[in-house]
C-alpha cells in the first residue's frame, strides 16, 4: 500500500508527499530528518489517500502540488 499525504505544521502550512509507510514517514518528519520540514515541527497528518502502486501515489502527490490540485483541495475543503 502506498500513500499520498498532506502534513500540517505548527506554522499552519502544508507539506505534500508520498510514501509506503505513512506512520514511519511522519516519525521521520517529526524527528527533524527532513530538511524542508525540520523547523515546522510538530507535523500532523492532515489528509491522505491510499493507492496500490507507488506511481499512482506519486502522481497524486504531483496533482496536489499543481494549481488544479490546489483548487480541488480547496473546493473539497481539505485545505
N, C-alpha and C positions, 0 to 999 in steps of 0.2 A: 504494500500500500504506500502511496506517495501523497504528499500534501502540498497544496498552495496555501500560503498563510499570510495573515496580516497581524503584525505585532503593534502594540501601542506603548509608547514610552512615557516616562514621567513628564516629558515636555509636551505631551498630547499630540505628538507627531506619529506618523505611521511608517512602518518598515514592511516591505513586501518581500517574500521569499518562497522557496520551495525546498522540500527535503523528504527523506524517507521516514525518519523518526522525529515526530514533532516535539515530544517531551524532551528528548536529548538535545535537539536544536535550540529549544527555549533555554535549557540549562546552559548551553554554550554561550548564548547571548548574555544571559544574566551573570555569568562568571566573568564577563568582560573580555572574552576571547575573540569577539567580532569587532573589528576596528570601527565600523560605521555606527555601532550601537553602544559602544563602550561607555559613553558619557550620558546615555539616555536611560540607564538602568534605574529602577527595575522595569522590565518589559513584561507585558501580559499578552496572551493570545486574544486578539480582538475578533478574529474571524478565520475560518479555514474551510477548505473543500478537499475531499478525498478523490484520488484518481488511481487507476490500475497501473499506469505506466509513468515513468519519470518524465518522458517527453510531454505527456498531457499536462502534468503538474507544472512543468517549466513554461509551457505555452500559456497556461492560465496566469502564472506569475507575470509574464510579459504583458498579458492583457491588462492586469491590474495596474501596471506601470504606464500604460498608454492613456491618452486623453479619453478614448472611448471607454476604457476600463474605469477611469476616474469618474466619468459621467454616469456609468452604470452603477458603480458603488454608491454614488450619491443618490441616484434615483431609487435604489433599493434601501436607502437609509442605513447602509452598513458603515459608512464614514460620514 
